[in-house]
């Protein structure tokens, strides 16, 4: 996992007004913290940051140049405007090469399940531990040929080399369920109180 390079500026103004002015100028307010350091407030280039986060995924690794001092960081939290879909603020956490971190990694379900079955994703992420520079962008979970009734837990998933499960192994990730057929749907309706009442009425008043 290679680090995306960004050049940042230290912020000297704070507050909502200062943040609005930054965004109007095409920059994104950010804060860097971790490893016992005091929080450092930065202004990141808007477009370059958006592209770096998009390319790096949910746990983007960034090499931030702060006045010539390069800092390796992970994107911890990204605040996005729900309407305009633009980045409003980024929290960054300092990491060191070789250091292991615990993160939530997106799950990607691949493959086609067995006949008459549907795949339900119960958890869209899985918590893992890995070196900060070797975090997977996503974890693939194959449902190829899997039959209805199969449940895939976090502990069932094969993880890449160097990646270990950090969360609860009993967390349900994928549930493969039976797909309701038209015949099954009709049978269910017939057994319902409304269906039984309709059948009784038909018996009492047979069609001529």
Order of alpha helices (4+ residues) and beta strands (2+ residues): beta-alpha-beta-beta-alpha-beta-beta-beta-beta-beta-beta-beta-beta-beta-beta-alpha-alpha
